[in-house]
């Protein structure tokens, strides 16, 4: 078991096989030492963790949990792409999209669910640049979608 997977186990996280793309795209594209990950939604064992806009349908706290689940799904894509999560050198950038009610401005708080989890898994290598933006709707009714750029060996 890799060091990163051991850390995930300590955190109670199991990496599953990634789900099939929901459209005409690939889950990851590697160019040189960078992997660009397509947006991940908060599906856990095939079921959406929550759906709807934040905060009317999904609380900020639940949306943070969803952001974390999106990152877990991104790690499953990376595991399939790389074979070993220890090949990750650094999380470079994270994009967090939040299905937001009009006037909602706490997208950065939702994004912290993804960012804090990455730091808890990767330490300094998990610190990254980030954008957290509001959206009127996301795929399949997801409250959160997360995309990432990762540097690898």
C-alpha positions, 0 to 999 in steps of 0.5 A, a space after each residue: 500500500 502506498 504512503 498516500 493510500 495508507 494516509 487515506 485509510 487512516 482518514 477512513 477513505 477508501 479509493 474506489 474505481 472511478 465512475 464512467 464519464 457522464 459525457 464525451 470527455 476523458 476523466 484525465 489528460 496527462 501532458 508532461 508532468 501535469 495531469 488535468 482532471 475533469 470535474 468530479 461530482 459528489 457521487 459516493 458508491 454511485 449515489 449523489 451525496 446531495 443535490 441542489 443549490 447552496 444554501 437553500 437545499 444544501 447547507 454549507 457544511 454538507 457542501 463542504 462534505 460534497 467538495 471532499 467527496 469530489 476530491 476523493 473521486 478525483 483521487 480515484 481517477 488519479 489512481 487509475 491514471 498513475 497506478 500509485 498515488 505516491 507519484 503525485 508531487 504536488 496539487 497545483 490548482 483546484 477549481 471548485 464550482 458551487 451551485 449557488 442561490 442568488 446572493 450566496 457569496 460563501 463559495 470559498 467556505 465550500 471550497 475549503 472542504 476540498 482544500 483542507 482535505 487535500 492538505 490533510 492527505 498530502 501535507 505541504 504538497 497538498 497546498 494549491 492555488 484555487 478558484 471557488 465560483 458560483 454557478 446557477 446549476 451543475 451536472 446531474 443536480 450536483 451542489 459542488 463540482 471540483 476539477 484539479 491540476 496535479 504535478 506527477 513524477 
